[in-house]
């Protein structure tokens, strides 16, 4: 969705990288006095014992062996009633992993049940049933919850989840979404991530 003239292609930057970068600096603050500037750990980080970034391969393994087992052979309607929370979400690496897993599960489900895909609002692109923006939003709002004591980490989590929601979208699909839902493309995550 970036400008055609942009020197950056964000399609090649994995979303979890945002969290990794942020968490390297998450637990630190700059303290300035009249004579010096120093970098210190935030008081809540010192008290909690540190901030740790979980590598993606570990997140993927844990999600597949917990969430994966829990939703196995369930329909999207049943999954819509489930809630997955990370009560110390940091910059959201586990929540992004869960959201990604749920999106992939839904895509696979709709490939196996094409008649259900049409009923549930999937769009067909090159003969493949794909989740609409609305479906991706619904999965995000119905299933994903997180809490953290660091407000900056919460904002990074929200941004990362919204970027994941927009992954694979085009200007045409966004224009269609704006027409159908009165100009709102991205959901508000204030009730989900606190």
C-alpha positions as CSV (number, residue, x, y, z in Angstrom):
1,X,0.0,0.0,0.0
2,X,3.0,2.3,0.1
3,X,3.6,4.8,-2.7
4,X,4.8,3.4,-6.0
5,X,7.8,5.8,-5.7
6,X,8.7,4.6,-2.3
7,X,12.2,3.1,-2.0
8,X,10.9,0.6,0.6
9,X,8.9,-2.6,0.0
10,X,7.2,-3.4,3.3
11,X,5.9,-6.7,2.0
12,X,9.3,-8.2,2.7
13,X,9.6,-7.0,6.3
14,X,8.0,-9.6,8.7
15,X,5.5,-8.1,11.1
16,X,7.2,-9.7,14.2
17,X,10.3,-7.7,13.5
18,X,8.6,-4.6,14.8
19,X,8.2,-6.3,18.2
20,X,11.7,-7.5,18.2
21,X,13.1,-4.1,17.5
22,X,10.8,-2.4,20.1
23,X,11.5,-4.9,22.8
24,X,15.3,-4.4,22.5
25,X,14.6,-0.8,23.6
26,X,11.3,-1.3,25.5
27,X,12.8,-1.6,29.0
28,X,15.0,1.5,28.8
29,X,14.5,5.2,29.3
30,X,16.8,8.2,28.8
31,X,17.4,10.1,32.0
32,X,18.8,13.6,31.6
33,X,20.2,15.7,34.4
34,X,22.0,19.1,34.3
35,X,25.4,17.5,33.7
36,X,24.8,14.1,32.0
37,X,22.5,11.8,30.0
38,X,22.3,8.1,30.8
39,X,20.2,5.2,29.8
40,X,18.5,3.3,32.6
41,X,16.1,0.4,32.8
42,X,12.5,1.5,33.5
43,X,11.5,0.9,37.1
44,X,8.7,-1.6,36.2
45,X,11.2,-3.5,34.1
46,X,13.7,-3.6,37.0
47,X,10.9,-4.7,39.4
48,X,9.6,-7.4,37.0
49,X,13.1,-8.7,36.2
50,X,13.4,-7.7,32.6
51,X,11.8,-7.7,29.2
52,X,12.3,-10.7,27.0
53,X,11.6,-11.1,23.3
54,X,10.4,-14.6,22.4
55,X,11.8,-15.7,19.0
56,X,9.3,-16.4,16.3
57,X,10.1,-20.2,16.0
58,X,9.3,-20.6,19.7
59,X,6.1,-18.6,19.4
60,X,5.1,-20.7,16.4
61,X,5.8,-24.0,18.3
62,X,3.9,-23.0,21.4
63,X,0.9,-21.6,19.4
64,X,0.7,-24.8,17.2
65,X,0.7,-27.0,20.2
66,X,-1.8,-25.1,22.3
67,X,-4.1,-23.0,20.1
68,X,-3.7,-25.5,17.3
69,X,-4.8,-28.4,19.4
70,X,-7.7,-26.4,20.9
71,X,-9.2,-25.4,17.6
72,X,-8.5,-28.6,15.7
73,X,-11.6,-29.7,13.6
74,X,-13.7,-26.7,14.9
75,X,-15.8,-24.6,12.6
76,X,-15.2,-20.8,12.2
77,X,-18.5,-20.3,14.1
78,X,-17.2,-22.2,17.1
79,X,-13.8,-20.5,17.0
80,X,-15.6,-17.1,16.9
81,X,-16.7,-17.7,20.5
82,X,-13.2,-18.5,21.8
83,X,-10.9,-15.9,23.4
84,X,-7.1,-16.0,23.4
85,X,-5.4,-13.7,25.8
86,X,-1.8,-12.8,26.7
87,X,-1.8,-11.1,30.1
88,X,1.8,-9.8,29.7
89,X,1.8,-9.3,25.9
90,X,4.7,-6.9,25.6
91,X,4.9,-5.9,21.9
92,X,2.6,-8.8,21.0
93,X,4.7,-11.6,19.6
94,X,2.4,-14.3,21.0
95,X,-0.8,-12.4,19.9
96,X,0.6,-12.0,16.4
97,X,1.4,-15.7,16.3
98,X,-2.1,-16.6,17.5
99,X,-3.7,-14.2,15.0
100,X,-1.6,-15.6,12.2
101,X,-2.5,-19.2,13.1
102,X,-6.2,-18.4,13.2
103,X,-6.1,-16.7,9.8
104,X,-4.3,-19.6,8.3
105,X,-6.7,-22.1,9.9
106,X,-9.7,-20.2,8.5
107,X,-8.1,-20.0,5.0
108,X,-7.5,-23.8,5.1
109,X,-11.0,-24.5,6.4
110,X,-12.6,-22.5,3.6
111,X,-10.5,-24.3,1.0
112,X,-12.0,-27.6,2.2
113,X,-15.5,-26.2,2.4
114,X,-16.0,-23.8,-0.5
115,X,-19.8,-23.6,-0.1
116,X,-19.3,-22.3,3.5
117,X,-16.7,-19.9,2.3
118,X,-19.1,-18.1,0.1
119,X,-21.8,-18.0,2.8
120,X,-19.3,-16.5,5.3
121,X,-18.1,-13.8,3.0
122,X,-14.8,-15.0,1.5
123,X,-13.7,-13.4,-1.7
124,X,-12.4,-15.6,-4.5
125,X,-9.1,-14.5,-6.1
126,X,-7.8,-16.6,-8.9
127,X,-10.0,-19.5,-7.9
128,X,-8.8,-19.5,-4.3
129,X,-11.1,-18.6,-1.4
130,X,-9.5,-15.8,0.6
131,X,-10.6,-14.1,3.8
132,X,-12.1,-10.6,3.3
133,X,-10.9,-7.7,5.3
134,X,-14.2,-7.9,7.3
135,X,-13.5,-11.6,8.2
136,X,-10.0,-10.8,9.3
137,X,-11.3,-7.9,11.4
138,X,-13.9,-10.1,13.0
139,X,-11.3,-12.8,13.9
140,X,-9.1,-10.1,15.4
141,X,-11.9,-8.5,17.4
142,X,-13.6,-11.7,18.5
143,X,-10.5,-13.8,19.4
144,X,-7.4,-11.7,20.3
145,X,-6.9,-10.0,23.7
146,X,-3.8,-8.6,25.5
147,X,-2.7,-6.6,28.5
148,X,0.6,-5.0,29.4
149,X,1.8,-2.5,31.9
150,X,3.8,-0.6,29.3
151,X,1.5,1.7,27.2
152,X,4.1,1.9,24.5
153,X,4.2,-1.9,24.2
154,X,0.4,-1.9,23.9
155,X,0.6,0.6,21.0
156,X,3.2,-1.6,19.2
157,X,1.0,-4.6,19.7
158,X,-2.0,-2.8,18.2
159,X,0.0,-1.6,15.2
160,X,1.5,-5.0,14.6
161,X,-2.0,-6.7,14.7
162,X,-3.4,-4.1,12.4
163,X,-0.6,-4.5,9.9
164,X,-1.2,-8.3,10.0
165,X,-4.9,-7.6,9.3
166,X,-3.9,-5.6,6.3
167,X,-1.4,-8.1,5.0
168,X,-2.2,-9.1,1.4
169,X,-4.7,-6.4,0.8
170,X,-4.7,-4.2,-2.3
171,X,-5.9,-0.7,-3.0
172,X,-8.9,-2.2,-4.7
173,X,-9.9,-4.4,-1.7
174,X,-9.5,-1.5,0.6
175,X,-11.6,0.8,-1.6
176,X,-14.3,-1.9,-1.6
177,X,-14.1,-2.2,2.2
178,X,-14.4,1.6,2.6
179,X,-17.5,1.6,0.3
180,X,-19.2,-1.3,2.1
181,X,-18.5,-0.2,5.7
182,X,-18.7,3.6,5.5
183,X,-15.0,4.5,5.2
184,X,-13.7,2.4,8.1
185,X,-10.9,0.0,7.1
186,X,-9.2,-0.8,10.4
187,X,-10.9,-1.7,13.6
188,X,-10.3,0.0,16.9
189,X,-8.4,-2.4,19.2
190,X,-8.9,-0.3,22.4
191,X,-11.2,-3.0,24.0
192,X,-8.9,-5.9,23.0
193,X,-5.4,-4.6,23.8
194,X,-5.0,-2.7,27.1
